[in-house]
């Protein structure tokens, strides 16, 4: 009887080993086409051959491509009051309207919402949000939807109606004034 049990154990273990060898092969064959398909490319419209270091200044490159942050209270758009649109410095996509800009006292240009926001719907904006744990706490990074440039961060302690506070690096932005623009405080 012991021989029969030992033999059955041997047969079962051999079949289990054979199945475990076959199973990963089937899974890999099934998964491989999904992970290497053409449809899973980056959101960026620029290919990997774009030479960002030639296109951008060194400070713009560090902030937008290497996820750096400019020094607080140093940006050219911190106290900027002209009417117009703030665009991505890398790809020129419209990001934030001057009408959504306000002074949060934090040291970076701040905006209530991204250009194209409809209520809480940001599907028509040129930004995307991504979880960011690089500073030791959970935050939300703001990226340009068209070229993946790091723009800054968004926080949930902003003014009404959105409750959002987009802290954006000045060097990640390029301002384009509205053709009939006057400073906000001019009458």
Backbone bond lengths (Angstrom), bond angles and torsions (degrees), N, CA, C in turn:
res aa  C-N    CA-C-N  psi(-1)  N-CA   C-N-CA  omega(-1)  CA-C   N-CA-C  phi
1 X - - - 1.441 - - 1.524 111.18 -
2 X 1.311 115.56 -39.89 1.462 120.35 178.79 1.525 110.09 -62.74
3 X 1.352 115.95 -37.81 1.467 119.08 178.39 1.523 110.61 -64.98
4 X 1.317 117.30 -38.42 1.452 121.55 -179.40 1.534 110.06 -65.50
5 X 1.315 117.01 -44.34 1.470 120.89 179.22 1.529 110.08 -65.09
6 X 1.318 117.13 -41.53 1.465 120.64 179.35 1.527 110.24 -63.96
7 X 1.332 115.58 -41.44 1.469 119.11 179.80 1.537 111.17 -66.53
8 X 1.347 117.04 -43.04 1.460 120.63 177.40 1.539 110.72 -62.06
9 X 1.312 116.82 -40.66 1.462 121.13 177.81 1.524 110.68 -61.32
10 X 1.319 116.51 -41.49 1.453 121.51 179.13 1.530 110.73 -64.40
11 X 1.331 117.54 -44.34 1.465 121.61 -179.76 1.530 110.28 -65.04
12 X 1.319 117.07 -43.61 1.470 120.80 179.79 1.521 110.72 -64.28
13 X 1.319 117.63 -43.48 1.464 120.16 -179.74 1.524 111.34 -66.60
14 X 1.352 117.58 -35.75 1.464 119.98 177.24 1.529 110.79 -66.34
15 X 1.331 116.92 -39.70 1.460 119.95 178.69 1.526 110.69 -68.72
16 X 1.321 116.32 -38.73 1.465 119.48 178.68 1.525 110.11 -64.67
17 X 1.334 116.69 -40.62 1.458 120.47 177.89 1.518 110.40 -64.61
18 X 1.302 117.56 -42.60 1.464 120.76 179.69 1.523 110.44 -63.69
19 X 1.322 117.04 -41.18 1.459 119.74 179.34 1.525 111.04 -67.68
20 X 1.326 117.54 -38.94 1.457 119.29 -178.04 1.528 111.02 -69.30
21 X 1.330 117.25 -27.36 1.453 119.63 176.83 1.523 110.05 -74.20
22 X 1.315 118.02 -38.32 1.453 122.44 -178.11 1.527 110.60 -73.76
23 X 1.311 117.59 -39.12 1.458 121.67 -174.33 1.537 113.50 -59.55
24 X 1.345 120.20 -49.46 1.457 117.93 179.17 1.532 113.20 -61.77
25 X 1.336 116.75 -33.40 1.456 119.76 178.55 1.518 110.43 -62.93
26 X 1.323 116.45 -42.61 1.455 119.54 178.92 1.529 110.91 -65.03
27 X 1.315 117.37 -41.13 1.452 121.24 -179.44 1.528 110.37 -65.34
28 X 1.327 117.22 -45.12 1.449 119.84 -179.60 1.523 111.80 -62.62
29 X 1.321 116.99 -39.16 1.455 120.18 178.93 1.523 109.46 -64.97
30 X 1.320 118.05 -36.84 1.458 121.69 -179.08 1.529 111.29 -74.12
31 X 1.320 118.12 -39.76 1.452 122.02 -176.13 1.531 111.82 -77.13
32 X 1.309 117.74 -37.18 1.459 121.14 -174.34 1.533 113.62 -51.79
33 X 1.340 120.35 -48.33 1.459 117.85 -179.88 1.528 113.13 -63.27
34 X 1.321 117.90 -30.54 1.456 119.88 179.69 1.521 111.80 -70.42
35 X 1.318 118.04 -36.64 1.450 119.82 -175.48 1.521 113.78 -85.29
36 X 1.316 118.36 -14.53 1.463 119.47 -178.76 1.519 112.36 -116.04
37 X 1.312 117.38 12.50 1.460 120.51 -178.04 1.515 112.34 -69.14
38 X 1.316 116.96 157.94 1.448 122.70 -179.08 1.521 112.25 -68.82
39 X 1.332 118.50 -21.60 1.451 121.24 -176.15 1.508 114.78 -77.87
40 X 1.312 120.04 -4.49 1.459 122.23 -175.83 1.522 111.97 -108.17
41 X 1.300 117.59 39.62 1.452 120.65 179.34 1.518 109.79 -83.87
42 X 1.309 116.34 171.90 1.452 122.35 179.57 1.519 110.63 -63.34
43 X 1.323 116.22 158.22 1.451 120.78 175.71 1.526 111.71 -69.76
44 X 1.316 117.13 -18.22 1.451 120.40 -175.68 1.518 112.69 -66.48
45 X 1.325 115.55 138.30 1.453 119.09 177.23 1.520 110.63 -85.82
46 X 1.330 117.08 -8.93 1.453 121.90 176.59 1.510 108.04 -91.94
47 X 1.311 116.56 140.16 1.459 118.37 178.47 1.522 109.47 -85.19
48 X 1.317 115.26 179.09 1.457 120.33 -175.65 1.525 112.72 -68.68
49 X 1.331 118.14 -11.75 1.458 120.37 -178.83 1.524 112.56 -85.91
50 X 1.340 118.71 -4.71 1.468 120.15 176.68 1.522 108.23 -62.96
51 X 1.314 116.96 124.23 1.457 121.31 -178.74 1.523 109.07 -92.36
52 X 1.332 115.23 88.32 1.460 121.25 -176.40 1.519 111.46 -63.22
53 X 1.330 117.62 -32.04 1.465 119.20 -178.80 1.521 111.83 -67.08
54 X 1.320 118.40 -27.64 1.464 121.34 176.01 1.524 110.79 -82.56
55 X 1.323 117.56 -33.44 1.463 122.50 -176.23 1.530 112.56 -77.05
56 X 1.338 117.14 -31.58 1.466 122.11 -173.03 1.526 111.56 -113.91
57 X 1.339 115.77 159.69 1.467 119.50 170.50 1.526 107.73 -71.47
58 X 1.315 117.12 166.63 1.468 119.44 -178.07 1.529 111.34 -62.35
59 X 1.333 117.51 -38.78 1.466 120.38 179.30 1.538 111.28 -68.15
60 X 1.326 116.78 -41.88 1.464 120.51 176.79 1.525 110.87 -62.15
61 X 1.317 116.64 -39.86 1.458 121.03 179.85 1.531 111.19 -63.45
62 X 1.319 116.95 -47.31 1.470 120.74 -178.32 1.524 110.52 -61.36
63 X 1.329 117.31 -43.42 1.462 120.41 -177.41 1.527 111.48 -72.21
64 X 1.324 118.27 -50.00 1.468 120.66 -171.78 1.524 114.04 -82.10
65 X 1.316 118.28 -34.80 1.459 119.86 -175.13 1.529 112.64 -100.32
66 X 1.337 117.55 -26.86 1.466 120.94 -178.57 1.522 112.27 -111.55
67 X 1.328 117.10 10.87 1.465 123.91 175.48 1.526 112.97 61.30
68 X 1.318 115.93 40.57 1.458 120.88 177.09 1.522 111.04 -83.43
69 X 1.317 115.95 -179.64 1.462 122.50 177.89 1.517 108.44 -137.92
70 X 1.334 115.56 133.40 1.458 118.52 176.68 1.523 109.51 -73.72
71 X 1.316 116.35 160.51 1.458 121.19 178.86 1.527 109.55 -64.18
72 X 1.340 118.44 139.42 1.468 119.67 178.10 1.521 111.55 -62.16
73 X 1.324 115.38 148.14 1.459 124.90 179.30 1.531 113.18 63.35
74 X 1.340 117.79 19.55 1.466 120.89 -178.78 1.525 112.99 -111.83
75 X 1.322 118.50 -11.45 1.457 121.39 -173.80 1.516 114.49 -75.86
76 X 1.322 116.24 147.48 1.464 120.71 -177.61 1.529 112.24 -70.99
77 X 1.321 118.64 -20.84 1.465 120.57 -177.81 1.526 113.54 -99.74
78 X 1.324 117.96 6.30 1.465 120.76 -178.68 1.532 111.37 -60.59
79 X 1.307 118.48 -48.49 1.476 123.17 -178.48 1.529 111.74 -106.46
80 X 1.298 117.28 20.54 1.460 123.43 -176.39 1.529 109.89 -77.00
81 X 1.360 117.79 128.01 1.467 121.22 -175.89 1.520 114.45 -120.35
82 X 1.305 118.22 7.95 1.460 120.82 -177.54 1.533 110.73 -71.34
83 X 1.330 116.66 148.17 1.461 122.31 -179.37 1.527 109.26 -83.93
84 X 1.313 116.06 130.12 1.464 120.49 179.64 1.512 111.65 164.75
85 X 1.322 115.30 -153.46 1.461 121.95 -174.47 1.525 110.14 -127.39
86 X 1.334 115.73 138.42 1.460 122.38 175.18 1.527 107.48 -96.18
87 X 1.335 115.90 124.20 1.458 122.76 -177.19 1.521 110.41 -110.78
88 X 1.325 115.83 162.66 1.465 121.84 175.15 1.525 108.34 -68.63
89 X 1.329 117.12 132.44 1.452 121.28 -178.87 1.532 111.03 -70.50
90 X 1.318 117.71 -21.59 1.470 121.04 -178.17 1.529 112.81 -85.43
91 X 1.337 117.49 -45.80 1.469 119.95 -171.89 1.524 113.76 -123.57
92 X 1.325 118.24 -0.62 1.462 124.07 176.54 1.529 114.26 68.64
93 X 1.313 118.59 20.69 1.468 121.08 175.58 1.517 109.78 -74.21
94 X 1.342 118.37 139.50 1.471 120.01 177.55 1.523 110.16 -69.57
95 X 1.335 116.55 129.26 1.466 121.21 -175.04 1.523 113.39 -114.55
96 X 1.331 117.19 -52.28 1.457 121.59 -173.61 1.523 110.01 -138.58
97 X 1.318 116.59 139.73 1.455 122.39 175.50 1.527 109.21 -88.51
98 X 1.324 115.83 147.79 1.467 119.45 176.93 1.529 110.93 -64.06
99 X 1.333 117.49 -22.52 1.464 121.45 178.84 1.531 112.18 -67.86
100 X 1.340 116.98 -22.23 1.464 121.02 179.43 1.526 112.17 -95.94
101 X 1.332 117.31 1.29 1.465 121.54 -177.87 1.526 110.49 -83.56
102 X 1.307 116.35 142.48 1.469 121.59 175.44 1.522 109.10 -150.84
103 X 1.325 116.89 166.67 1.462 122.08 -178.78 1.526 109.11 -97.76
104 X 1.322 115.44 110.30 1.465 120.06 179.55 1.519 111.83 -92.31
105 X 1.328 117.17 -11.28 1.459 120.94 -177.82 1.512 113.42 78.65
106 X 1.340 117.82 9.25 1.455 121.84 -175.75 1.523 114.06 -87.14
107 X 1.341 118.17 -17.90 1.454 119.84 178.07 1.516 114.64 107.43
108 X 1.314 117.89 -1.71 1.459 122.43 176.74 1.522 108.35 -131.37
109 X 1.329 117.90 155.25 1.466 118.98 173.87 1.529 109.51 -58.55
110 X 1.328 116.57 133.04 1.457 120.63 -178.31 1.518 110.62 -123.43
111 X 1.332 113.89 144.46 1.453 121.61 -177.25 1.520 109.47 -131.80
112 X 1.339 116.82 147.59 1.471 122.71 178.53 1.512 111.64 -75.61
113 X 1.351 115.95 -34.20 1.457 120.41 -177.22 1.515 109.51 -158.98
114 X 1.325 115.71 162.37 1.459 121.63 176.96 1.524 109.90 -82.11
115 X 1.322 116.35 152.79 1.462 121.68 177.35 1.528 108.96 -62.32
116 X 1.329 117.27 129.71 1.465 122.02 -179.40 1.512 113.80 98.18
117 X 1.336 117.18 -0.74 1.468 120.63 178.85 1.522 109.52 -70.51
118 X 1.323 116.12 136.54 1.466 122.43 177.04 1.511 106.41 -123.82
119 X 1.332 117.16 98.95 1.463 120.39 -173.42 1.519 108.93 67.07
120 X 1.328 116.81 -119.75 1.467 121.29 175.68 1.531 111.75 -100.03
121 X 1.321 117.29 1.97 1.463 122.40 -177.71 1.528 110.24 -85.01
122 X 1.329 116.80 116.39 1.459 122.20 178.99 1.527 112.13 -107.90
123 X 1.327 117.37 17.90 1.467 119.83 -176.36 1.522 112.91 -67.62
124 X 1.328 118.21 -20.60 1.462 121.26 179.67 1.522 112.88 -102.56
125 X 1.309 116.97 13.18 1.455 121.10 178.58 1.530 109.55 -92.29
126 X 1.309 115.95 174.39 1.467 121.47 177.18 1.523 111.26 -104.76
127 X 1.331 116.62 22.89 1.461 120.07 178.92 1.524 110.29 -122.48
128 X 1.309 114.63 158.45 1.464 121.74 169.12 1.528 107.12 -133.23
129 X 1.301 114.93 156.26 1.462 121.56 178.03 1.519 108.50 -109.86
130 X 1.330 115.13 145.72 1.457 120.13 179.24 1.523 108.09 -142.97
131 X 1.336 118.29 134.95 1.472 120.06 176.82 1.532 110.37 -58.26
132 X 1.320 116.08 141.27 1.464 121.43 -177.05 1.519 109.22 -137.82
133 X 1.324 116.16 119.84 1.464 121.69 178.79 1.526 111.05 -113.92
134 X 1.327 118.24 18.38 1.458 121.89 -173.13 1.529 113.30 -70.25
135 X 1.312 118.35 -23.67 1.461 120.71 -177.27 1.524 113.10 -95.92
136 X 1.324 117.56 12.55 1.445 121.42 178.75 1.517 114.32 90.81
137 X 1.319 117.51 -9.68 1.455 121.30 175.87 1.525 108.18 -135.53
138 X 1.300 115.43 160.36 1.452 119.73 -178.23 1.522 110.11 -73.31
139 X 1.310 116.19 129.28 1.453 122.39 178.07 1.520 109.01 -141.73
140 X 1.318 116.31 -176.79 1.456 120.86 179.11 1.523 108.76 -128.10
141 X 1.315 114.88 117.93 1.458 122.18 178.70 1.522 109.46 -82.26
142 X 1.323 117.25 145.62 1.464 123.03 175.93 1.517 107.56 -110.22
143 X 1.333 115.84 126.50 1.466 122.72 -179.53 1.514 110.48 -123.02
144 X 1.319 116.59 154.31 1.458 121.19 171.40 1.527 107.51 -73.10
145 X 1.312 116.56 128.63 1.459 121.83 -178.12 1.530 111.92 -66.76
146 X 1.325 117.68 -27.60 1.460 121.21 -174.86 1.521 114.51 -86.93
147 X 1.337 117.92 -32.47 1.470 118.97 -175.47 1.525 113.50 -130.80
148 X 1.320 118.40 6.55 1.476 123.65 178.82 1.525 113.59 62.95
149 X 1.314 119.09 22.27 1.464 121.33 178.32 1.531 109.75 -70.79
150 X 1.314 115.84 135.78 1.467 121.01 173.89 1.521 107.70 -72.69
151 X 1.325 116.21 125.00 1.465 121.19 -178.31 1.521 112.00 -105.25
152 X 1.314 117.38 -39.03 1.460 122.40 -176.54 1.509 109.96 163.11
153 X 1.342 116.59 -143.75 1.464 121.99 -178.28 1.526 110.12 -137.86
154 X 1.327 115.68 159.22 1.457 121.31 176.90 1.526 108.35 -122.82
155 X 1.333 115.30 142.39 1.458 122.44 -178.52 1.524 109.24 -129.10
156 X 1.319 116.51 156.46 1.465 121.97 -177.02 1.528 112.92 -94.96
157 X 1.303 118.08 31.63 1.467 120.64 -179.67 1.526 111.79 -122.37
158 X 1.333 116.70 30.40 1.460 121.35 -178.85 1.519 112.44 -87.60
159 X 1.323 115.84 -179.58 1.466 120.57 -178.60 1.527 112.48 -75.51
160 X 1.336 115.21 166.27 1.460 120.59 175.80 1.521 109.03 -69.49
161 X 1.259 122.34 156.98 1.452 127.21 3.71 1.524 113.76 -87.06
162 X 1.338 118.94 -17.45 1.473 120.10 -173.57 1.528 112.98 -81.06
163 X 1.326 117.22 -31.17 1.457 120.00 -176.26 1.520 112.51 74.25
164 X 1.329 117.42 9.52 1.454 122.49 -177.83 1.530 110.47 -101.70
165 X 1.325 115.46 148.24 1.465 121.67 174.21 1.527 107.13 -131.10
166 X 1.324 116.03 101.62 1.458 121.99 178.08 1.523 108.19 -87.66
167 X 1.323 117.91 108.16 1.470 122.88 175.53 1.521 107.13 -94.73
168 X 1.322 116.04 110.10 1.460 121.63 -171.20 1.524 109.67 -117.99
169 X 1.316 116.91 137.63 1.460 122.13 177.41 1.527 110.21 -69.89
170 X 1.330 116.64 131.60 1.471 121.08 178.73 1.524 111.92 -58.84
171 X 1.334 117.20 -38.45 1.468 119.41 -176.64 1.522 112.65 -69.69
172 X 1.327 117.69 -12.77 1.467 121.28 176.80 1.525 110.98 -87.68
173 X 1.332 116.69 -3.86 1.460 121.33 -175.56 1.524 112.19 -115.47
174 X 1.320 113.76 155.32 1.468 122.42 172.31 1.521 105.58 -134.83
175 X 1.318 117.38 123.01 1.462 121.41 -175.54 1.525 111.26 -90.49
176 X 1.322 115.86 135.98 1.461 121.78 173.85 1.526 107.66 -123.85
177 X 1.330 117.03 112.87 1.469 119.71 -177.76 1.524 111.41 -69.29
178 X 1.317 114.49 151.02 1.457 119.98 173.81 1.520 107.35 -71.85
179 X 1.290 117.95 145.44 1.472 121.12 -173.37 1.528 112.54 -60.58
180 X 1.308 119.12 -32.99 1.466 122.26 179.48 1.527 111.10 -104.56
181 X 1.338 116.46 34.38 1.465 119.92 -170.59 1.520 113.10 -80.88
182 X 1.316 113.63 146.68 1.455 124.19 171.32 1.527 105.91 -135.26
183 X 1.315 118.36 151.38 1.473 118.74 176.35 1.524 110.83 -56.13
184 X 1.353 116.22 147.20 1.466 121.82 -177.97 1.521 112.86 -58.07
185 X 1.329 117.44 -31.96 1.459 119.39 -175.65 1.536 112.26 -94.65
186 X 1.334 117.90 4.10 1.476 120.11 177.33 1.514 109.86 -86.47
187 X 1.330 116.55 150.26 1.462 119.37 -179.35 1.501 111.52 -118.81
